[in-house]
Amino acid sequence: MEKIQNDYSTQTVKSDTTLGYLTTVMSASKRDNLRIVLEKFSLITEAPSYTEIHERLCQTHASFLSDGKDKSYIKVLTGYVHNQIAQSNGEIKYEEFTEEKRRISQQLISKVLSFPATYVSYQPSEEEEAKALELPFVKKIYDIEYDDEISIEAIEHFYRQRKTVSEEMQGYENRDYRSYEDNLRNQHKAEYRLSSLDTKIETQIKDSKRFYLKFLATPASPFQNYNDTPVFFRNGYLHELINENDDMIWKLKVDDQ
């Protein structure tokens, strides 16, 4: 209480009435009574964890779904709310929210969930592009002597994936992404070894370019319950992993090096 009084007293803007109440309550003549009153209160300051909130939402707002679909419903709906708040200054219309709930639930019931498409054509700003050009994943593309056109496409996928995850997939947890990351990492490792078997020093760059193009052109494996996970999401996530892991590269290894 003393800290509250001291902090409030030093504020630039304050109410004389509130300051008067604090002064009266904290006066020496009132302290014994204040101590008696405070002993009758219990302050609970521990906020519920994300898991607890998520489970509560599943139980109260998604009980009509089963087999894990309730969790997917809340995750996708959370991403929608977060994205709408970011785009409309915190305003979400009841009719639009209700329609989104209906659409998501129908898709889950029919086992078809459409991938978020807001950032499918997102173009990085000049500042974002400049920052990316200094990142390891772009430098590893230059290591196989690819031109700017290929690196710009990689940068676009990199930011589209980041925007989608941060703005439209807020409901997913780290473990949901970890499984996808592990699959991508293992796939890259296996195909890198296979592609390196027959490469020679004189064809190393050409073979590396072929490995890069072939890997990024393959259909994307599905993320969670989305049946139409786009290539930009998988490729963007791959560039993210390559950016963070020194041992993940595109330049193939020549055995006699």
CORTA-V70817 format. One record per residue. N is the residue number from 0. RES is the residue in three letters. PHI is phi in whole degrees, -180 to 180 (NA if undefined). Layout:
BEGIN
N:RES:PHI
N:RES:PHI
END
This chain:
BEGIN
0:MET:NA
1:GLU:-63
2:LYS:-65
3:ILE:-60
4:GLN:-63
5:ASN:-67
6:ASP:-64
7:TYR:-67
8:SER:-64
9:THR:-91
10:GLN:-68
11:THR:-69
12:VAL:-109
13:LYS:-151
14:SER:-89
15:ASP:-63
16:THR:-64
17:THR:-62
18:LEU:-63
19:GLY:-65
20:TYR:-61
21:LEU:-63
22:THR:-63
23:THR:-67
24:VAL:-64
25:MET:-91
26:SER:-67
27:ALA:-59
28:SER:-72
29:LYS:-101
30:ARG:-64
31:ASP:-63
32:ASN:-65
33:LEU:-63
34:ARG:-63
35:ILE:-64
36:VAL:-66
37:LEU:-64
38:GLU:-66
39:LYS:-91
40:PHE:-110
41:SER:-122
42:LEU:-100
43:ILE:-104
44:THR:-112
45:GLU:-79
46:ALA:-80
47:PRO:-65
48:SER:-74
49:TYR:-59
50:THR:-62
51:GLU:-65
52:ILE:-63
53:HIS:-62
54:GLU:-64
55:ARG:-65
56:LEU:-66
57:CYS:-62
58:GLN:-71
59:THR:-95
60:HIS:-125
61:ALA:-135
62:SER:-68
63:PHE:-78
64:LEU:-109
65:SER:-136
66:ASP:56
67:GLY:82
68:LYS:-70
69:ASP:-63
70:LYS:-67
71:SER:-63
72:TYR:-59
73:ILE:-67
74:LYS:-63
75:VAL:-67
76:LEU:-67
77:THR:-63
78:GLY:-62
79:TYR:-63
80:VAL:-62
81:HIS:-61
82:ASN:-67
83:GLN:-65
84:ILE:-62
85:ALA:-67
86:GLN:-95
87:SER:-129
88:ASN:55
89:GLY:84
90:GLU:-101
91:ILE:-128
92:LYS:-77
93:TYR:-58
94:GLU:-63
95:GLU:-69
96:PHE:-65
97:THR:-64
98:GLU:-66
99:GLU:-67
100:LYS:-60
101:ARG:-64
102:ARG:-64
103:ILE:-65
104:SER:-63
105:GLN:-66
106:GLN:-65
107:LEU:-67
108:ILE:-64
109:SER:-90
110:LYS:64
111:VAL:-124
112:LEU:-126
113:SER:-78
114:PHE:-70
115:PRO:-56
116:ALA:-115
117:THR:-58
118:TYR:-109
119:VAL:-63
120:SER:-118
121:TYR:-60
122:GLN:-109
123:PRO:-60
124:SER:-72
125:GLU:-60
126:GLU:-67
127:GLU:-63
128:GLU:-63
129:ALA:-62
130:LYS:-65
131:ALA:-65
132:LEU:-61
133:GLU:-96
134:LEU:-86
135:PRO:-57
136:PHE:-65
137:VAL:-75
138:LYS:-63
139:LYS:-72
140:ILE:-72
141:TYR:-66
142:ASP:-62
143:ILE:-102
144:GLU:63
145:TYR:-84
146:ASP:-84
147:ASP:-64
148:GLU:-60
149:ILE:-69
150:SER:-68
151:ILE:-65
152:GLU:-62
153:ALA:-63
154:ILE:-64
155:GLU:-60
156:HIS:-63
157:PHE:-58
158:TYR:-78
159:ARG:-63
160:GLN:-64
161:ARG:-62
162:LYS:-64
163:THR:-63
164:VAL:-66
165:SER:-77
166:GLU:-104
167:GLU:-123
168:MET:-127
169:GLN:-64
170:GLY:-77
171:TYR:-86
172:GLU:-99
173:ASN:-58
174:ARG:-65
175:ASP:-66
176:TYR:-82
177:ARG:-60
178:SER:-64
179:TYR:-66
180:GLU:-62
181:ASP:-61
182:ASN:-64
183:LEU:-64
184:ARG:-63
185:ASN:-67
186:GLN:-65
187:HIS:-62
188:LYS:-62
189:ALA:-66
190:GLU:-73
191:TYR:-65
192:ARG:-62
193:LEU:-64
194:SER:-71
195:SER:-79
196:LEU:-58
197:ASP:-105
198:THR:-76
199:LYS:-124
200:ILE:-58
201:GLU:-77
202:THR:-117
203:GLN:-58
204:ILE:-67
205:LYS:-63
206:ASP:-65
207:SER:-66
208:LYS:-63
209:ARG:-65
210:PHE:-60
211:TYR:-61
212:LEU:-64
213:LYS:-65
214:PHE:-65
215:LEU:-77
216:ALA:-91
217:THR:-70
218:PRO:-58
219:ALA:-77
220:SER:-70
221:PRO:-68
222:PHE:-99
223:GLN:52
224:ASN:-95
225:TYR:-83
226:ASN:-90
227:ASP:-130
228:THR:-58
229:PRO:-76
230:VAL:-62
231:PHE:-61
232:PHE:-70
233:ARG:-62
234:ASN:-66
235:GLY:-63
236:TYR:-68
237:LEU:-64
238:HIS:-62
239:GLU:-62
240:LEU:-66
241:ILE:-65
242:ASN:-66
243:GLU:-98
244:ASN:-122
245:ASP:-63
246:ASP:-82
247:MET:-98
248:ILE:-138
249:TRP:-104
250:LYS:-73
251:LEU:-68
252:LYS:-93
253:VAL:-98
254:ASP:-60
255:ASP:-88
256:GLN:-79
END
